[in-house]
Amino acid sequence: MLMTLHRSELGTFFPCREDGKAHYIGAGAGAGFNINVAWNTQYDTEAKNTGLGSNEYRYSCETLLFPIAREFAPDLILISCGFDSAIHDPLGESLLCPLAYYYMTR
């Protein structure tokens, strides 16, 4: 199973691929085992960020991803955190604080 949280901007934000869109659920034997929380944000030119931050990530984890993970009950969990969603990162232009990374990975 693959679960992701990321900016999508209707597929125009890196990596701009079909498998990163919210509707993509996997293919072939993996169909139904892919969950994308793919946000389409509004970039605030004054604040120079998307407004996407810790509250949105926590809500998505609590209401969607963590319950599904508990039910799936995997034997092994691998975590890959891109830090372009971190506050002050110029690539992702989001507001995820360091404690949010801790929360999601513990």
C-alpha positions as CSV (number, residue, x, y, z in Angstrom):
1,M,0.0,0.0,0.0
2,L,1.2,3.5,-0.8
3,M,-0.1,6.6,0.9
4,T,1.0,10.1,0.0
5,L,0.2,13.7,1.1
6,H,1.4,16.3,-1.4
7,R,0.5,19.4,-3.5
8,S,-1.0,18.5,-6.8
9,E,-2.4,21.7,-8.3
10,L,-4.5,19.6,-10.6
11,G,-1.4,17.7,-11.7
12,T,0.6,20.7,-12.6
13,F,2.9,20.6,-9.6
14,F,6.0,18.4,-9.6
15,P,6.2,15.6,-10.6
16,C,3.2,16.3,-12.8
17,R,2.3,12.7,-13.3
18,E,-1.1,10.9,-13.4
19,D,-0.1,8.6,-10.5
20,G,0.1,11.7,-8.2
21,K,-3.5,12.8,-8.7
22,A,-6.2,12.3,-6.1
23,H,-8.2,9.9,-8.2
24,Y,-5.3,7.5,-8.9
25,I,-5.7,4.3,-6.8
26,G,-3.0,2.1,-8.4
27,A,-2.9,-0.2,-11.4
28,G,-2.8,-3.9,-12.2
29,A,-2.3,-6.1,-9.1
30,G,-1.8,-2.9,-7.1
31,A,-5.2,-1.4,-8.0
32,G,-6.9,-0.1,-4.8
33,F,-3.7,0.0,-2.8
34,N,-2.7,3.6,-3.6
35,I,-4.1,6.6,-1.7
36,N,-3.2,10.2,-2.7
37,V,-4.1,13.1,-0.6
38,A,-3.3,15.6,-3.4
39,W,-4.1,19.2,-2.5
40,N,-5.0,21.8,-5.0
41,T,-4.0,25.0,-3.1
42,Q,-4.4,28.7,-3.7
43,Y,-0.9,30.3,-3.7
44,D,-1.0,33.6,-1.7
45,T,1.4,36.0,-3.4
46,E,1.5,38.4,-0.4
47,A,2.2,35.7,2.2
48,K,4.4,33.8,-0.4
49,N,2.9,30.4,0.6
50,T,0.0,28.1,-0.1
51,G,-1.5,28.1,3.4
52,L,-1.1,24.3,3.4
53,G,0.3,23.4,6.8
54,S,0.3,21.2,9.9
55,N,-3.4,21.4,10.5
56,E,-4.2,20.0,7.0
57,Y,-1.7,17.2,7.3
58,R,-2.8,16.2,10.7
59,Y,-6.5,16.2,9.7
60,S,-5.8,14.0,6.7
61,C,-3.8,11.6,8.8
62,E,-6.3,11.4,11.6
63,T,-9.4,11.1,9.4
64,L,-8.1,9.1,6.5
65,L,-4.6,7.6,6.4
66,F,-4.1,6.4,10.0
67,P,-7.5,4.6,10.2
68,I,-6.8,2.9,6.8
69,A,-3.2,1.9,8.0
70,R,-4.6,0.4,11.2
71,E,-7.1,-1.7,9.3
72,F,-4.6,-2.8,6.7
73,A,-2.2,-3.7,9.6
74,P,1.1,-3.9,7.6
75,D,4.0,-5.9,8.9
76,L,6.5,-3.2,7.9
77,I,6.1,0.6,7.3
78,L,8.6,2.6,5.3
79,I,8.4,6.3,5.6
80,S,9.8,8.8,3.1
81,C,9.4,12.5,4.0
82,G,10.1,15.1,1.5
83,F,10.9,18.4,3.2
84,D,9.7,20.6,0.4
85,S,6.4,20.9,2.4
86,A,8.3,22.4,5.3
87,I,7.8,25.9,6.4
88,H,10.2,28.3,4.6
89,D,11.1,25.8,1.8
90,P,10.9,27.8,-1.4
91,L,10.0,24.7,-3.5
92,G,6.8,23.5,-1.8
93,E,5.8,26.9,-0.5
94,S,3.9,25.2,2.3
95,L,3.9,25.6,6.1
96,L,4.5,22.2,7.7
97,C,6.3,22.7,11.0
98,P,9.0,20.3,12.4
99,L,6.6,18.9,15.0
100,A,4.2,17.8,12.2
101,Y,6.9,15.6,10.7
102,Y,7.4,14.1,14.1
103,Y,3.7,13.5,14.5
104,M,3.3,11.8,11.1
105,T,6.3,9.5,11.6
106,R,5.9,8.4,15.1
